[in-house]
Amino acid sequence: MAEEAKAKGNAAFSSGDFPTAIRHFSEAIDLAPDNHVLYSNRSAAYASLQKYTEALADAKKTVELKPNWVKGYSRLGAAHLGLSQFDDAIASYKKGLDFDPTNEPLKSGLADAEKAAASAAARSRSAPANPFGDAFSGPEMWAKLTADPTTRVFLQQPDFVKMMQDIQKNPNNLNLYLKDQRVMQAFGVLLNVKLGTAGDDVDMPDTPSSSSSERKRAAEAEPPKQPEPEPEPMEEADEEKEAKQRKAEAQKEKEAGNAAYKKKDFDTAIHHYSKALELDDEDISFLTNRAAVYLEMGKYEDCIEDCDQAVERGRELRSDYKMVARALTRKGTAMGKTAKCSKDYEPVIETFQKALTEHRNPDTLKKLNEAEKAKKELEQQEYFDPNLADEEREKGNEFFKQQKYPEAIKHYTESLRRNPKDPRAYSNRAACYTKLGAMPEGLKDAEKCIELDPTFTKGYTRKGAVQFFMKEYEKALETYKEGLKHDANNQELLDGISRCVQQINRASRGDLSPEELKDRQAKAMSDPEIQNILQDPVMRQVLVDFQENPKAAQEHTKNPGVMDKIQKLISAGIVQMR
């Protein structure tokens, strides 16, 4: 399962679908958490999305699991380089080159890291230090801007956020935005000082149509108007107090909504959640909770609308990514409730995948798997057509007669897509695989054939033939005998039994060439049944008695179970009778 998920991840990565690649690599990691290659692959996918922090974590895990694997250091260096941690990147590449001095990707990465480090150093020397740089550093900047009532409003304006991000990246960019009064206001908050803004003690310029003499006459004609009193501004402490009070009231409404939801009083729950939203529109849990109520009521469009609003609002406010993921998961669930055909599940699956990129929640992963399974089942139902299946199977039969086995497999496979319950198509495809020497695939199809129709003797002849060609004569003999229970006079089964007995007797007589004996022994040692026999303490004593204690050995021959196991060892070439 892990290899299958890894293969899907590699395919998605190759096609440039990095979020899907990450999802598949994560599934593989869940199944094989000690596989260093999986972390390496996911690190590369994260780096392709410029998520260098996640890429670095996976790269570190890769190196931790496999310290001498050079590709791990290549991933580590790339992640450090993406985070502009040039010294760490250089050290990582050099560490990898200690293991493989000729590795070209490591050498190229080291050159890039050294070049980037040199460029950064040059910029640092040429750019004058900004004395206010510390004011814009780290998450403290956003915390201060959020705490201040005035600048908190600015954070809802994308252009302001972009300017502040640009200044945080390079404090010298402050000079570019000094004319924007919002930036100046934010600057004052960060420095804890009050800065003058436009309109403070500044005369307005004359209008072009008004001369000084005209203004003088106007002033003499009319007495100056007294300015209307402006409303007294609310004290900052009062604003904060009121905001806290509204948030507290909103939480009480939420709790009332939760209580009503538990009682299945959905209309009351919606009323309380809506009231909570009116009091505090910065907590998206009110939206996701109301969406849950709509989901229970079967109002899927309303549920989806609330979830979309929660995702949009959550990203604006930089809400907890788990809450955003929850909204996406709830949206996907609502969409799945209205899905009627396989195509309807495509946006459902996409929504669950987006939720997993926000937060890898096991419940969301389960819902994604269920949606993918439902989509696949619907696709099969929509594709189901027994008549077309029979036509494809007949086409396959024609190619089989012409010994064009790959072409025959293609048509048998299409037949099974049209009707996956037809044992004949599995039987025929098993025969093709056997002709091509693809024994594991042939065995799988033969067993599926028997599973679908235990009375269909062709399934037993196909399975026995595969086992015979794999030189598993004891197993083939058992398969042929099982088939005879359903058709005692079937000549193919009887011939198969004869061939198996002949090969088993050759081993019993010791009539095997050294190469045949070696080959059988090698196969036998990988057979779980043979391993169990050899590990059984009772059977080990039996084998010793056959060599050293003839009287005890004679007693063992009276036990059918023991002799059956001895016969299996003889057939496998492990034991030879003299």
Secondary structure, DSSP 8 states (H G I E B T S, - for coil): -HHHHHHHHHHHHHTT-HHHHHHHHHHHHHH-TT-HHHHHHHHHHHHHTT-HHHHHHHHHHHHHH-TT-HHHHHHHHHHHHHTT-HHHHHHHHHHHHHH-TT-HHHHHHHHHHHHHHHHHHHHHHHS---TTGGGG-TTHHHHHHHHSHHHHHHTT-HHHHHHHHHHHH-GGGGGGGTT-HHHHHHHHHHHTS----TTSS------TT--HHHHHHHHHHS-------------HHHHHHHHHHHHHHHHHHHHHHHHHHHTT-HHHHHHHHHHHHHH-TT-THHHHHHHHHHHHHT-HHHHHHHHHHHHHHHHHTT--HHHHHHHHHHHHHHHHHT--SGGGHHHHHHHHHHHHHH---HHHHHHHHHHHHHHHHHHHHHH--HHHHHHHHHHHHHHHHTT-HHHHHHHHHHHHHH-TT-HHHHHHHHHHHHHTT-HHHHHHHHHHHHHH-TT-HHHHHHHHHHHHHTT-HHHHHHHHHHHHTT-TT-HHHHHHHHHHHHHHHHHHHT---HHHHHHHHHHHHT-HHHHHHHH-HHHHHHHHHHHH-HHHHHHHTT-HHHHHHHHHHHHTTSS---
